[in-house]
Amino acid sequence: MSVKYDVMVIGAGVTGAAIARKLSSYNLKTVIVEKECDISFGVSKANSGIIHGGFHHDSSTLKSRLEVKGNLLFDQLKEELHFPFSRCGIVVAAFNNDEMRSVEKLYENGVSNKAIGIELCNHERLLSLEPKLNPDVIGGLYVPGGGIIEPYRFVFSLMESAKKNGCELYTDFKVIRGVQKDDYYEISSDDGRMIKSKWVINAAGLFCDEVSKAFRAEQYEIKARKGEEFLLDRNATAYTSKVVFPAPSEKSKGMLVIPTVEGTTMVGPTADMVDDKEDCSTSKENFLKIFSSARRLVPVVSERDIITSFTGLRPSIEGEDFYISPSEKIPRFIQVAGIQSPGLTASPAIADYVKDLLKKQGLQLIEKSDYDPNIEKVPRFRNSSHEEIDNLIKENPAYGEIICRCESISEAEVIAAIRQGHTTLDGIKFYTRAMMGRCQGGFCTYKIMKIISRETGIPMDEITKRGGSSWLVNKKVGDYPVGTEI
């Protein structure tokens, strides 16, 4: 394979997908490549889903400026892309005078960044905003512009929009080499495929340093900052009306209580540097630490409500700011590295920033006359009224077959995910929320596998959880179905 493109984006997480969508609005031949079997399977899949309010960093940092700009774009993006998003607001709780001084610094940052409606609060005001807070709180911060989002659905929607407008996607494409030949780079994957592109954007998350090295561009190091989190059942009394932050430390925004946009509660994350960029383990030590910290904020948080735990890895770079810049060593190569928190919030603004860099570097950008920013809204059974459900079933009987009881996900929604190219269990999970409820797929996994097999022709013993060798059915004839690598 040797196809020529104007621009290649490496990495199909939230940053890469946002950039790809932005570029799809111009008369360019654009491609995005991803080393995993599906988009959003790297850093983005284990994101806390917070739309930050522009107060953790002062205006001297690039990450802060892009966070503030990105935050303001989400209302329009929701209208165009139909992902779950709510401006529920953020509170930061202080329990002593030292913490209150830290909060006052956050307030100064927010004012400097022009964070809309930011407010210093006393004890009474903070408890009126979030009654589930620990009554020992002495004051804090209220940021009404903050919110919550379902991060993987956001990535899927960005990518669906980009593809609709002409961007091409290659998965299982692990970049191992980029060589300049005339006006193009020849970019090779580990399986022998090769793509030619005039411009390259390195948005490879945890592996930006390795991609940069493969192109003989800048040498830098991305380190993994590991964050363990726990997810609580949607019936947990710990569900708050707002995202609850503690006063931050020097290395972390702290361990939070996060009401997810779909009704569950997250507690965490930790922030530990690790050497292994694939280390997604969890520990009892951090379990105890997380719940102790969470109960300090919201006393009704309970371990009895846990339905699962997971780990996210954030790409940390020296200096801790975003590194978004044209390469100074090779031409037509843009570094988009070190995109950790608040990268999700900043992602649409990062896309604009990268577009401007490309233009300054000489890429001709002519807007498409037929660009359409909107994608089709997939009706969701659990969000529909009885009348709407009746009409949906009349139009498509598959809406009448509930596959996931915990999250009320219909067969029609699973089929819609498959038709968008998501053919692993994790792909279906992130697109629909099936298998995300109390039983964590105990009752619906087999049904979903049957639908995948029926719709795609993939044999049951070749269906995977997340690609690679993560099969769920033993391939030996005569063996019972068993879970492997789940």
N, C-alpha and C positions, 0 to 999 in steps of 0.2 A: 504494500500500500504506500503510495506517495501522492498525497493530495496537497494542493497549494492553498494557503489562506493568507489574508492580510494580517490578522491578529490571532494569536493563540493565548488563551488563559489557562494556566496550569493550576488546578485545584478547584473542585466544585463544592466548596463549602459556602457559607453565607457571603464571604467577601468575593470569591470568584464568581458566584452566581449573580451577585449584584452588578459586578463589572460587566459580565457577559450580557446581562439584560440591557444595561446602559448602551453598550456598543451595538446591540441589535437594532437600535433606533437609527443607525447610520448606514449608509451604503458601503458596507464592508462585508467581506467574507470572513466570518468569525467562527472559531472553534474553541471549545473548552474541553480539557481532558482531566480525568480523575483516576487515581491509582486504585481506588476501591471499586466494588462492583456496582455501586449506586452513589448518587450524590448525597451530601450531608452525612456521610458515614465516618468522617474524621472528627475534628474538633467540634463541629457544629452540632453533632448528634447528642452531645452530653452538656449542652449549654443550659444555664439556669433560666433562660427565657425572660430576662429583665430588660426593659427599655429604660436606660438610666436617664437621670434628670439633669446632668450637667453640673454636678457640685463636688465630685470627688477630686478633680484635678483643676489646677488654675489655668488661666487662659494662655499661658506661655507654651503649653504642650500642644502638639498636633492632635493627639488623641482627644483632648478636651474640646478643641474647636470643631472637630469632625463629629464628636458625640452630640454637641448642641445642635449642629446643622442636621444631623441624621435624625435626631429625635423628632424634629418638626415635620419630617416627611412621612411619618408612619400613618397618619390619618388618610392621606391621599392614596398611599400604597395599599392600605386595607380595602379601600373602595375598588381599586383596580384588580387586586389579586386575591381577595376573599380569604385571608388567613386569620385565625383567631388572634385578636388584639384588644386590650382594654387599658385605658389610662386610669388605672385604679389609684395611682399615687404612691408615694414612698414616704415612710417615716424613719427617722434615725433616732434611736433612744439612748439617752445618757443617764447614768445612775450615780454619778458623783461629779464634783466640781471639775476634776481633771478631764473627764469625758465631755463635760459641757463645754470646756474650752476647745476641745477638739471639734465639737459640733459647730462652735462659733466660727472656726476656721473653714469648715465646709460651707457655712452660710456665706462667708466672704467670697469663697470661690464661686458659689452659685450666683451671687450678685454680680461679680465681675464677668461671669459668662452669660449674664442676662437670662438666667433660668426663670421661666415664667411662674409667678406666684409663690416663689420660695419664701418660707416663713420660719422664724425662730419661735419655738413654742415653750410655754411653761408646763408644769405638771398637769394642770386641769385641761388645757387645750389639747395636749398630746393624747390623753386618755379619752377625750371626747371624739377625737379622730379615729382612734383604734382602741376600743374598750377592752380588748383581750390582752393588751400590754400588761406587763408586771406593774402593779400599783406603786412599786418602789421607784419608778422612773421619776427623775426630777425635772426633766425637760427634754428638748430635742429639736428636730428639724422636720418640717413638712414640705414635700416637693410634689405638688399636684400634677406636674407634667410627666412624672415617671409612670411606668406601666409594665404590663406583662404580655408575653407573646408566646405562641407555640413555635419554637425556632425551626424545627425541621419542616413544618408545613410552610413556613416563610421561604425557606430555601427551595422547596419543591415548586412553590408558586413562582418565584423568581425565574427558575430554570424553565418552567413551562412557558412563561411569557417570552423568554429569550429564544427558545426553540420555535415558538409560534412565529416569531419575527425573523427567522432564518439562521440563528446560531445552531451549529452542530455540536453534538456531545459524543465523546468516546469515553467509555468506562473501562476499568481493568487496564488502564494505560499508565504504567509507572514509568516516568521519564528517567532515563539513565544517561542520556547524552544529548547535547545540543551543539551542533557544529555550523559555523558560518560558511556558506557557499554562495558567492555573488551577493544578490540582494535578499537571500533567504537564509533562515536557519533550518537545518535538517534536524528534527527532533525525533529521537528514537526511544521506543519503549522496551521494556525487558522481554517482551514476547516477540520482538523482531519487527513490529510495525514502525513505520516512519511517516511523519507529517512535515511538510514544509510551511513555514510561516515567516513573513517579513518582520513582524513584531511579536514579542513574547512578554507576557505579564506573569510574573512569578507570585502566585497567591497560594502557595502549597502548604500553608499553615505550619505545622510542626516540622515540616521537611523543606521549608524555604532555603535553609542553609545548604542542604544537599543538592537541591535543584540549581542554586546559584553556582555551586562548585562544578556541577555537571556541564554548565555553560562556560566555565572559566571566567565567571564574573567575580563579584566581591566575595571575600572570605569572612564569614561571621558565624556565630554559633547561636542556634536556637536551643534553649533548654526547656524541658517540660515542667510546668508547675501543675502538680496533681491536686485535684479537688474531689473529695468524696462527698456524696450527697445521699440522702434517704428520701424516699417518696412515701407519703402517707395517704391512706384511703380517702376518697372523696367525702365520706361521712365523718371524718375526724373533726372533733370540736376545735382543733388548732387552726382551722382555716380562718385566716384573717381577711379583712377588707382591703388591706394595703400591704405592700412589701415592707417588711420590717428589717432594718439594718441596725447593728450595734454601732457605737462609735468605733471608727476604724483604727487598725494598728499601722505600723510603718510598712509592713509587707503585704497586708491584705485588707480588703473591705470588711472582713470579718465573716462570721457564720450567721446566716440569715434564716428567717422564716418567710417563705415565699408562697403566696397563694397562686397556683398556676391558673392560667386562663381557662382551662377546661375543668377546674373544680377540685383537683387534688392539692396537696400541700407538700412542698419540698423544704427540707432543712439541710443546711450546709452552705457552701462547701468549705472544706479544709484548703490549705494552700501550702503544699510541701514540694520542694524541688526534688526531682527524681532523675536518674541517669537514663532510664529506659523510656523511650518515647511510646512504647506499646504497653506500659504498665497500667492496667486498669483494675488492679486488685483493690479490695477494701479490707479494713482491719477493725478488730474489736476496740483497739485503743482509740481510733478516730471516731468510732461509733459512740463511745462514752463521751468523748470530747464534744462532739456535735450536739448530742442531746442535752448535755449540761449547759452548753452555751445557748441552745434554742430555748430551754426552759427559763433561763434568766430573762429572756425577752418576753416569751409567751408561756406562762406557767402550765397551761393545759396541754402542751405538747407531750405526747405519750408514745413510747416504743410499741405499745400494743397496736397502734394504727399502721405500722410499717407494712407496705406491700412489696417493696423492692428497694435495692440500693444500687448505685452505679458510680462510676468515676469519670470525670472529665479531665482532659489534659490541655493546658493552655500554653501557647507558644511564647515564651519569655525571651527577650533579647536585651543585651546590655543597654542600660539607659532607661529601659522600661517604656519608652515612647514608641509609637508606631514608626516603622521605617518604610516610608513610601517615597521612592525617588528613582529617577533614571539611573541606570548603571553608569559609573564613571570609567568602567573598564571595557565594556563592549557596547556596541550601538543597538538602538531599538529594543532595549530590554529594560523593563520597569520592575523594580523590587517593591513588593507589597508584603512586608514581613513584620513579625512581632505583633500581629493583630490579636491581642488578648482583650480582656474586658477593658473598655466598653465596645469591643469590636462589633457585636451584633447591632447595637444601637447606631454605631457610626457607619455601618455597611453601605447604606444608600449614599451617604455623603462621601465615603471613600470612592465609590464608583464615579461620582462627579469629579472628584479630585484627580483620579487616574485619567479620566477622559481629558481633563484640562492639560495634564502632563503630556499626554500623547499628542495633543494639538500643538503644544509649545515645542515638542520635539520634531514636528514636521509631518505628522500623520494628517492627511486630508480628511476632514469629517464633514460629510454632506448628509443632512437629515433625510430620512426616507419619507416620501409623501404618503405612503400607505402604512406607516408604523401604527400598530394598535397596542396600547399599553394594557388592555383588559384581557383577562382570561375568563373562560366559562366557569360559572359557579356550580360546584357539585352539591346538590342538595344533601343535607345531613339529617338522617332519621331522628337523631336525638335532639336536634334543634328545631324540629318542625312541629306545628300544631296538629291536632287530630284531623282537621280538615285538610291540611297540606299533605299529611301522610296518606289519607284516602286517595287524594288526587295522584300522588306519586305512585302508589300501588296500581292504580288504574292505567297509568302510562307505562309503568315498568314493574311487573309483578315481583322482581327480585328485591324491591324495597320491602316486600312483605315477609321476607325470610331474614330473621335476625340471626347473625352469625356469632357476634360477641355480645353476650348478655350483660356483662359488667358495664360496657360502654355504649350499649345500644347501637351497634354497627350492623348495617344491613349487607346482604350479599351484593346489592347494587354498588355500594361504596367500595367493596373489595374488588369488584370487577373494574370499576373506574380506575382504581390504583394500578391494577395490572395493565390496563390499556394505556396508562401513562408510562409504562416501562418498568414498573416496580414488581419484580418477580421473586424476591426473597421475602422471608418472613419479617425481617426488620424493615424492609422497604414498605411492605403492607402496613406494618405497625405504625411507622412514622407518618404515612400518608393518611391513615384512617383512624388511628387510636385503637384499633382492635388489638387485643392482648395486653393492653395497658392498665386494665382494671384490677380488681381485688384478686382474681384467680391467676393473673399474669399469663393468660393463654392456656390454662389447664383444660378449659372446656372447648375452646374454639380453634386451637392450633391445627388439629386434624382436619376440621372442616375447611379451613383456609388453604391447607395444602391440597386438598381435593379440588378446590376451585382453581388454584394456580395450575394444577396439572391439566384440568379440563380445558382451561382457557388458553394455555400455551403449548400443551403437548409435552411439557417437561415431565419425565417419569417421577414418581413419588420419591424414589431413592436418589434423585439428583437435585431435589429442592433443598436449598440451604437456608440457614438462618441469616447469614450476612456475607455470602459468597465464599470463595475458596473451598476449604474442606469442612465447612461447618454444616455437614449433612445432619439430618434428623432421623433418617431411616438407615439401619444397617444394610449395606449393599450385598451381604451374603445371603444367598437363597436359603429360606427356611428359618432365618432368625426373626424374632419379633421386632417390631419398631422400637428403637431405643434412642434416647437423646445422646448426641455426641457434640462436644464443643459448644454447648449452649451457654 
